[in-house]
Amino acid sequence: MLEKMYVFVFLLLYFIIVFIFPTVRVKRKTGINAYVFNNTDSLQDYIRKVLTLINFIVFFIVLVNLFPLVYQYFIPVKWLEISILKYIGFIIIHLALLWIVMAQVQMSNSWRVGIDLSTKTELKTNGLFSVSRNPVFLGMLVTLIGILFILPNAITLLVFVVTTLLFQVQVRLEEEYLAKTHGKTYLNYCKKVGRWF
């Protein structure tokens, strides 16, 4: 039970650290709201709405995990319920969080959730961005792999697959924007550093 409660508390802290802290930091330093989604029918806003729903689903799964009689309806994948995989999952989620925080610190005031068309942000190419063009997204996907190892069920698998597809689309929208904004500098960067790693 302590392990299940730990996952819930970790996830709560994860969302505060990954989404709230950097957003507040950027707002205080620049006066700019890092959440740049609008309530429109655009593809980017649609992705944001689906990802918000997915975040609630992940929280719900972790909460339901505290109640084994209900959790069984999430179709647990019994053959993945191996102690070593669970421990690997715990290691993964902690390393992924550290990776994301490092990437966000390196992004500094360029941190955004969505594409900010009103403010030109600095192109980051150093640190983790010299290894991956999208280290934050990569860290989030790795987190979901860790959650899948800790709670292997049909819903966590579906969440991982759907989030991967949505991130692929969002990343391409951002690449299109960055290519227009930073031109050759960004295109040369793309030649040197992979989309994911």
C-alpha positions, 0 to 999 in steps of 0.5 A, spaced: 500 500 500 505 504 501 508 503 494 501 505 491 501 511 495 508 513 493 506 513 486 500 517 487 504 522 491 510 522 486 505 523 480 502 529 484 509 532 485 511 531 478 505 535 475 507 541 480 514 540 478 514 539 470 508 544 469 507 549 474 514 551 477 517 552 470 510 556 468 510 560 474 518 562 473 517 564 466 511 569 468 515 572 474 521 573 470 518 575 463 511 577 465 509 572 459 504 566 460 508 560 458 501 556 457 499 559 450 494 555 448 487 558 446 480 555 446 480 554 438 479 549 433 486 548 431 490 542 431 494 544 437 489 546 441 485 539 440 492 536 442 492 540 448 485 538 450 486 530 449 493 531 453 489 534 458 484 528 458 490 523 458 493 527 464 487 526 468 486 519 466 493 517 468 491 520 475 485 516 475 489 510 474 494 511 479 488 513 484 484 507 482 490 503 483 489 504 491 483 500 490 485 493 488 477 491 487 476 496 482 483 496 479 482 489 476 477 492 471 483 496 467 485 489 465 492 488 468 497 485 464 499 479 469 505 477 465 508 484 466 507 484 473 514 482 475 518 485 481 524 487 477 520 491 471 516 495 477 523 497 480 526 499 473 519 503 472 521 506 479 528 508 477 525 510 470 520 515 472 525 518 477 531 519 472 525 522 467 523 527 472 531 529 473 532 529 465 525 534 464 527 539 470 534 539 467 531 541 460 527 546 463 532 549 466 536 549 460 530 552 456 530 558 461 525 563 459 524 559 452 519 554 456 512 554 453 507 549 453 504 550 446 507 554 440 508 562 442 506 566 436 507 572 439 514 572 442 520 570 439 524 565 444 531 563 443 533 557 440 536 552 445 542 548 442 546 546 448 546 542 454 540 536 453 538 540 447 545 538 443 543 530 445 535 531 443 531 536 440 525 535 444 528 533 451 522 535 455 517 531 450 522 525 450 522 525 458 515 525 458 514 519 454 520 515 458 515 517 464 509 514 461 514 507 460 516 507 467 508 508 469 507 502 464 512 498 468 509 500 475 502 499 473 502 494 467 494 494 464 491 496 458 489 503 459 497 505 461 499 502 454 493 505 451 495 512 454 503 511 452 501 509 445 496 515 444 501 520 447 506 518 443 502 519 437 500 526 439 507 528 441 509 526 434 504 531 431 505 536 436 513 536 435 512 537 427 508 543 428 513 546 433 518 544 428 515 548 422 514 554 427 521 554 429 524 553 422 520 559 420 522 563 426 529 561 426 531 559 419 537 556 417 540 556 424 534 551 426 535 547 419 542 546 421 541 544 428 536 539 425 541 536 421 546 535 427 541 533 433 535 528 432 528 529 433 528 524 439 536 522 440 
